[in-house]
């Protein structure tokens, strides 16, 4: 195959790698991301949600201090807690990941809230997120949009 044939395959390979990264654990330094997924939305939805698990393999605490995405006007860290018998959700400035510990962002608990979606989140697509850590810095990930956790 000549150079033209190889160049034609590059976009396909890049798309395939993006899907593989989303489906497989991603480790950068002491931080490992697993079980990343976002819930599909109905066409009229203005908000969405994403979940993932962050493991800290280091000896010092880490914190997720922010998140961003081109898919929404704003992305926020949210925590859910039961107060007076009612489940309440509120924005959080950071979420702690203890040394040799794990932070699970999952339905009914901590999660990433997407506000002002540019378009609906469609099953089978990927959501690009930038996670911002206190010590690790920025980490870009591709999250599959699916009905249930991987």
C-alpha positions in Angstrom: 0.0 0.0 0.0 1.3 3.4 -0.9 1.5 6.6 1.1 -2.0 7.7 0.0 -3.5 4.5 1.4 -1.8 4.9 4.7 -3.0 8.5 5.0 -6.6 7.5 4.3 -6.4 5.1 7.3 -5.1 7.7 9.8 -8.5 9.2 10.7 -10.0 5.8 11.2 -7.1 4.8 13.4 -7.3 8.0 15.5 -11.1 7.4 16.1 -10.4 3.8 17.1 -7.7 4.8 19.6 -10.1 7.3 21.2 -12.6 4.5 21.8 -9.9 2.2 23.1 -8.8 4.9 25.6 -12.3 5.4 26.8 -13.0 1.7 27.3 -9.6 0.9 29.0 -8.2 2.1 32.3 -6.1 5.3 31.8 -3.2 5.9 34.2 -1.1 9.0 34.3 1.4 9.3 37.2 -0.3 8.1 40.4 -3.9 8.7 39.0 -5.9 5.9 37.3 -9.3 6.5 35.6 -11.7 3.6 35.2 -15.4 3.0 34.7 -15.9 6.3 32.8 -19.3 6.8 31.2 -21.9 9.4 30.5 -25.6 8.9 30.4 -27.4 9.6 27.0 -29.9 12.5 27.1 -33.2 13.2 25.5 -33.1 15.7 22.6 -34.5 18.5 24.6 -32.2 18.1 27.7 -30.1 21.0 28.8 -28.2 19.0 31.4 -26.2 15.8 31.4 -24.1 13.7 33.8 -20.9 11.8 33.7 -19.4 9.2 36.0 -16.0 7.6 36.6 -13.7 6.1 39.2 -10.5 7.7 40.2 -7.8 5.7 42.0 -4.9 7.4 43.7 -1.9 5.0 43.7 0.3 7.6 45.4 1.3 8.2 49.0 -0.2 11.7 49.2 -3.8 12.9 48.9 -5.0 14.2 45.6 -8.1 16.3 44.8 -10.2 16.7 41.7 -10.7 20.5 41.7 -12.4 21.1 38.4 -13.7 19.7 35.1 -14.5 21.2 31.7 -15.9 20.0 28.4 -16.6 21.6 25.0 -19.9 19.8 25.1 -21.5 22.1 27.7 -21.3 25.8 28.8 -20.3 24.6 32.3 -19.2 21.4 33.9 -19.3 21.1 37.7 -18.4 18.6 40.4 -21.4 17.6 42.4 -22.0 15.7 45.5 -25.2 14.1 46.7 -26.2 13.6 50.3 -29.3 12.7 52.3 -30.5 15.6 54.6 -33.7 15.2 56.6 -34.7 12.1 54.6 -34.3 13.9 51.3 -31.5 13.4 48.7 -29.9 16.7 47.9 -27.4 17.5 45.2 -25.0 20.5 45.5 -21.9 21.8 43.7 -18.5 20.9 45.3 -15.4 22.9 44.9 -13.3 19.8 45.1 -13.5 16.0 45.7 -10.8 14.4 47.7 -9.0 11.2 46.7 -7.0 9.8 49.7 -3.6 8.2 49.3 -3.9 4.6 48.0 -7.6 5.3 47.8 -10.5 5.6 45.4 -13.1 8.2 44.5 -16.2 6.7 42.8 -18.4 9.2 40.8 -21.6 7.2 40.4 -25.4 7.5 40.2 -26.8 8.6 43.5 -23.4 10.0 44.7 -20.7 12.3 43.5 -20.8 13.0 39.8 -19.9 15.5 37.0 -22.8 17.7 36.1 -22.9 19.1 32.6 -24.9 22.4 32.3 -26.0 24.1 29.1 -25.4 21.2 26.7 -24.5 22.3 23.2 -26.2 19.1 21.8 -27.8 16.0 23.2 -25.5 13.3 24.5 -26.1 10.4 22.1 -25.6 6.7 22.8 -22.5 5.4 21.1 -20.7 8.8 20.9 -17.9 10.0 23.2 -17.8 13.0 25.6 -14.5 14.8 25.8 -13.7 15.8 29.4 -10.7 17.6 31.0 -10.2 16.7 34.6 -8.3 19.1 36.7 -6.4 17.8 39.7 -4.7 19.7 42.5 -1.3 18.1 42.0 -1.5 16.1 38.7 -2.8 19.0 36.7 -5.0 18.5 33.7 -5.9 15.1 32.3 -8.0 14.9 29.0 -10.2 11.8 28.7 -12.8 10.5 26.2 -15.9 9.1 27.9 -18.3 6.7 26.2 -22.0 7.7 26.2 -23.9 4.6 27.2 -27.0 3.5 29.2 -25.2 1.9 32.2 -21.8 1.7 33.7 -19.1 -0.4 32.1 
